[in-house]
Amino acid sequence: MKKIQISPSILSADFSQLGSEIKRLEEAGADLIHVDVMDGHFVPNLTIGPPVIKSLKKHSSLKFDVHLMITPVHNYIEAYSDAGADIITIHPEATEDLTASILKIKDLGKKVGVSLNPETKVNVIKQHLNQIDLVLIMSVNPGFGGQKFMPEVLNKIKELKNIQKEKNIDFDIEIDGGINFENSKIVIEAGANILVSGTTIFKSNNGDIKKNIDLLKSR
């Protein structure tokens, strides 16, 4: 079994103290920094752009796990790569040519992630699984933090695990949306090895980030 990694979403951090918040995450044992990029078009919210990511990179040695919820995503891949994204995750629905977008990310020397919304089937990306490094399963509808976890997406994780075995291919399975201490065990048991969490990490146990990361990792 792969090592369980925690990728805290800075969407739930104190935006007036982002540099300090990222330092706190690293000191508390976070494995990655999850950055949710939203454009108010592909999803109904607006968040941060490349200049903010570039500035935040100075505050951490952790890899930046950047989830692009923007369209047309292909046009923005290079800007986020230049800003310091280490993993660039895109949605099939946000690009006219998924193969071209995957190759662009790879050509820039970054890890490639593809995200599946709750209603998006694994079949949409099945032919691309040998080209990518990560599949991000959304367990809420993307756009806002603090939503309730949708357990029906666990079947997608199990389906991906079966494909890995059948095809002998390797990629990380990440899950994002409503992850907390109650459901973290079931998503790990289903086969996810990277857990994205925001509200639980920053708000639970009086904001004890280290304790919250440790609890999410425990099975």
N, C-alpha and C positions, 0 to 999 in steps of 0.2 A: 504494500500500500504506500502511495506517495505521502510525503510529509504534508500535514495540514498547515496551510498558510492563511493568515488573516490580512485582508486588504481593507483597512478602514476608509470609509468614504468621508472625505473632508466636506461634503455637502452639509454634514451635521456639526461641523466645527464652528468655532467663533470666528467669523470672517474678518473681524477687526484685529485678530491675533493669529492669522494663518501660519506665519513663519514659526511662531512659538508652538502652535498646536502640532505642526508637523514634527518639530523636535521632540515634543512630548510623546508622540506616537512611536518614533524610532526608539527612544529610551525605554518605552514600555514593552517593546518586543514585537511591534508590527513587522510584517514581512514585506509589505508593499504599501504604496500610497495610492488609493483609488480616487481618481479625479473624474467627476461626472460633468461632461460638457454638453450643455443643452442650448438650443438656438431659438426657442419660442416658436418654432415652425414644425420641425419633426416631432417635437414633444412640447407641451404647453408650459414651458418654463424657460428662463434665461439664467445661465450661470457664468462661468469664467472662460476667458480666451487665452491664446498663446502667451501674451505678455505676462500674465499672472503665473502661468506654469513656469515660464523661464525664470521669474523672480523667486518662486518657491523652491526651485531645484537647488538653490544655494544653501538651503536650510537642512538638507537631508542627503544622505548617501543611499537611501533606499530607492528601488526602482519605482518609477511612476507608471501606474496602471491606468491608462487614459481611455475612458469610454466615451466615444463620440456619438452623441445623439443629435446629429445635425445632417442636413441635406442641402445640396448635393455633397456628400461627404468626400468624394474623390478630390474635389477642389481644395480641401483643407488639410489633407493628410500631411503634406510636406511642411506646412506651417507648424503643426503640432509636433512633428518629428524634430524640426529645428528648435522648437521651444524646450525640448528635453523629454518628451514621452519615450518610455522604454518599451511599453506594450501599447499598441494602438488597436482598439476594438471598435468594429463598425457593425452596422446593421445591414442585412441583405436588401431591405426595403429602401435604404438611403443612398444606394448607388445604382447607376444604370448597368454597370458591368462589374459584378463581384470579383470575377477572376482578375480583371485589370487592377482593381483596388487592392486586392491581396498582394499581387505582384509589386505594386508600387510601395507598399509598406515594407515588403521584403527587400526590395532594391535599396531602400533607405537604411537598411541594417537594423530594423526594429522587429520585435516579435509581433505576430499577427493574431488578433482575436476577432471572432465573429460572435455577435450576440443574437439570441433568439428571444423575442417577445413571448409572453405567455401563449398567444394564439399561433405563433409561428412553429411549423413542424420541423423536425430534424431533417426530413427529406430535402428541405430547401437547401441545406448545406452539405448533404451527404457526400456529394462528389468532390467537395473541397477539403474534406477532413484530413487528407494526407498533405495538405499545403499549409495548414495553420497550426499555431502553437497553443491556442486556447479557445474554448467555447464558453461564452458567458450566458448562462441561463437566467433570464429575468423571472423572478418569482413574484413580481408586481408589475403593473403596467408602468412603463418608464415615464418619468417626468417630475415626480415629487418624492421626497423622503417621508418616512413614517407610516407607510402603507402596510396593510396586513398581508402576511405571507400566504401564497396560493399553493397548497400542498399538491395539487394536480400536476405541477411541473416536475415532480420527482420522477415520473415515468420517463421523461426526456433524459434525465441523468442516467437512468438504468438502460435506456435504449443506446445512449452514447457509449456506456461501458461495454455493452454487448458488441457494438461495432468495433471498439478498440480490440477486443479479444479476437473477433472473427477476422479482421483485416490486419491484425498485428501492427497497429499504428498507435502513436503516443501523442497525446495533447492534454493540457490541463483542463479540468472542468471547474468553472467558477460559477458561483450563484450569488445573486444580488436581489434583495427585496424582502424586507421584513424579517431579516435573520436575527434571531435572539437566542437566549439560553434554552428555551423550550424546544426550538426546532433545529438547532445546530447539529444535534446528534443524528437526527433522521436524514439530514442532507448529506452528512459525512458517510453514514451507512449506505445511502443510495449510490455514493461514488464521487461526490464533489470533493475536491482537495483544496480549493481556494474559496474562502468565505468573505464576501463583502458585507460590512455592517457599518452603520453610521450612528443612528440613535442609540442603539444598545451600548456601543463602545463609549460614546461621549456622555451619555446621560445616566446610565445605570450605576448603582452602587456609589452614588454621590460623585460621579465623574472619575472613579478610580479606573483609569484606562488600562493599566497593567492587569489588574484583577479581571476586568471584563474581557480582555484579549485571551488571558489564560483560560477563563471559563468557556469561551467559545471554542477553543482548541481541544478541550478535554472531551473524551468520549466515554 
